[in-house]
Amino acid sequence: MTDIRRIQDAEVAGKRVLVRVDFNVPMKDGAVTDDTRLKAALPTIEHLKQAGARTVLLAHFGRPKGQRVDEMSLEPVAQPLADLLGDPVDFVDDITGADALEAVSDMSDGDVLLIQNTRFEAGEEKNDPAFAEALAKLGDVYVNDAFSAAHRAHGSTEGVAKHLPAYAGLSMQREIDHLVQALEAPERPVVALVGGAKVSTKIELLENLVKKVDVLFVGGGMANTLLHAKGVNVGASLCEKDLADTARAILAAAETAGCQLILPNDALVATEFKPHPETRLTSVNDVAENEMILDCGPATITALAVAMDGAKTVIWNGPLGAFETPPFDTATVTAAKHVADLAREGEIVAVAGGGDTVAALNQAGVADDFTFISTAGGAFLEWMEGKALPGVEALR
Ligand code: AMP
């Protein structure tokens, strides 16, 4: 997975370099409210500026579905990006038309130009070859720096790469290199923590992980489905009983692969799902009909810590309990602190990702101690599922 072409190897001086970035930033009333994604693009843009390239930025924003939607214009992104960069960023309200071509031909070495939301064109999401070819006319070299969009085969993430020499940007490389370090070529033993609400959304992820990791811990609501499949009565807990066969197949696959699968053996239960209800600590074998398992218990947290103490690599997706509702964040926060301690001491490589996971690690206040936290959402999950990402494949 590391055999991608890298921007450091590209000849870019004086060339027009088309860079796919992720500028799908949170915005309110036309103003960017979180510039994390803009900052992530800076190393590649600065690299290109210093090398004397003409940088043409491509990005999508929102879901305009192939039509022009004024509120989804990328124009409000140009100034905040220029402020971060400390240099002007021009914007052209066009994608592949005459205005865009003219704006590009007016550029000098070191300039940066942002073109309009690629999803205003229907050809973008359809990966229409004509659209990809038209995009390619804006550049001599293509760089993809948007890992978070790499699971989609769109014109600006995959199609255009067929027409130009294609390279991974610095942010894309950082993401891929850490995922390779955690899952494709990790230092073993590897412990994976998977949580979240449902098995149904993570079947492929579990199937792939049991083949790749040494220890798989499943927590959160999804553990209830696996416990149920093993004959445990989970009472009123969130549980996908119709997936019992699938769950048993995953348990069997783990055994075949020699992956130690750890499930919670004790739990914090309640009869009401609200902040600070009356709770009870119990073995998972003693849950009453009206009780819900809402977090892992202390014995489970200790077993998990012991497993992680023997690990060299930890990869994590999904909260281990209903972490938004106190006190059911205890297992997630305690485990997160433990991972952070081990990573800080240099004992493990710790990689995490997925929307709720990032929120949970921020809640635990330990996100900075992890080796890497992916904010790529869908692309991160598809990588964990073992799928080839079209936007990455195009860079080989
Ligand atoms: P996911 O999007 O699949 O990662 O699921 C995240 C959600 O799962 C969060 O909103 C958690 O509150 C929820 N969750 C985790 N554990 C449980 C549980 N035992 N019962 C109910 N919801 C849970």
Residues whose N, C-alpha, C, O or C-beta is under 5 A from the ligand:
A	BS01	AMP	G195 G196 A197 K198 G220 G221 L238 I293 L294 D295 G318 P319 L320 G321 A322 F323 E324 D356
